[in-house]
Structures are given as structure tokens and as C-alpha cells.
Amino acid sequence: MQVKDKDDKKISMRRVEEIPLSNGLIVEVLDKSISIAADTMKVQLLIRTKIELQPSYFIKPEHFDLVRKIMGLELFFEYSKERAFVNNKKKDAVFQELLVAFKKDSLPYLSKPTFPRRFALSKYWEIEQNRYKYRSFFEEKPS
């Protein structure tokens, strides 16, 4: 799979596995490792999960409307861990080490029934605390 980064460069990613969680989310595990030199790599683990925005996550309907208007009906949680200057021969072992650490430390948190709601609320508070970033959504349009 290829995607574009923030500088519009193509980056290859390989889906390693999908982990279904008890709260209904599916965690996508991606290998985003790249070669740095002939015998060296930057090993990068990317974790991604999609969260469907629900009105029930919010106390007020206008909070849901604001998040939906700015971020859409799908929110994405992403986690990335990397290790640079890894010998090519050790790439798979290092990637597995990063994945095992994620599963041990973060997967229980993502599996909680309250995670999707709390993540959606965190996006609402991000918008409220950084209105300057989203000012175009708050400015009144002349009629």
C-alpha cells in the first residue's frame, strides 16, 4: 500500500495484521519502515484505528455537530513508534519488539469500552482549546 506524506512524497506501508477489539474497533498494524542506507533502516510501526463519530458520545448535540463539521464522521487514532539506524538483518526483530511493546502497553487502553467516546471528546476539547486553528469554522459568513 502506498500513501502520501505531508510533503506529498509516496511512502510504502505494509499491513502486518488487523486486531479486532472487544469494543468493536479494529486496530490496523502497519510497517512503515524505510531504507536509510545500503545496510541500515528506520524501522517504523504505525498503529491506526477508525472511530465512527456518534452523537451519543457528546452531552450536547452542538458539540457533536462541531466535531463532525471540522473532522468528519470518521476519526482516526494513530500511534507511531520508530527506531533509526537498525541493521537490515535485525529489522524484523526490532519491528516485533515495537509491536509487542504496543500490545502490552497500549492495546488494553484502546480496548476499553469508553475509549471511542473519550477519543471523540478529546477531539472536541482540542477544537475548543485551539479555536485559532479552526477559526474558519467559527467565523460568520456574510450573507
Residue, then its C-alpha position, 0 to 999 in steps of 0.5 A: m500500500q502506498v500513501k502520501d506524506k505531508d510533503d506529498k512524497k509516496i511512502s510504502m506501508r505494509r499491513v502486518e495484521e488487523i486486531p479486532l477489539s472487544n469494543g468493536l474497533i479494529v486496530e490496523v498494524l502497519d510497517k512503515s519502515i524505510s531504507i536509510a542506507a545500503d545496510t541500515m533502516k528506520v524501522q517504523l510501526l504505525i498503529r491506526t484505528k477508525i472511530e465512527l463519530q456518534p452523537s451519543y458520545f457528546i452531552k450536547p448535540e452542538h458539540f457533536d455537530l462541531v466535531r463532525k463539521i471540522m473532522g468528519l464522521e470518521l476519526f482516526f487514532e494513530y500511534s507511531k513508534e520508530r527506531a533509526f539506524v537498525n541493521n537490515k538483518k535485525k529489522d524484523a526483530v526490532f519491528q516485533e519488539l515495537l509491536v509487542a511493546f504496543k500490545k502490552d502497553s497500549l492495546p488494553y487502553l484502546s480496548k476499553p469500552t469508553f475509549p471511542r467516546r473519550f477519543a471523540l471528546s478529546k477531539y472536541w476539547e482540542i477544537e475548543q482549546n485551539r479555536y485559532k486553528y479552526r477559526s474558519f469554522f467559527e467565523e460568520k459568513p456574510s450573507 
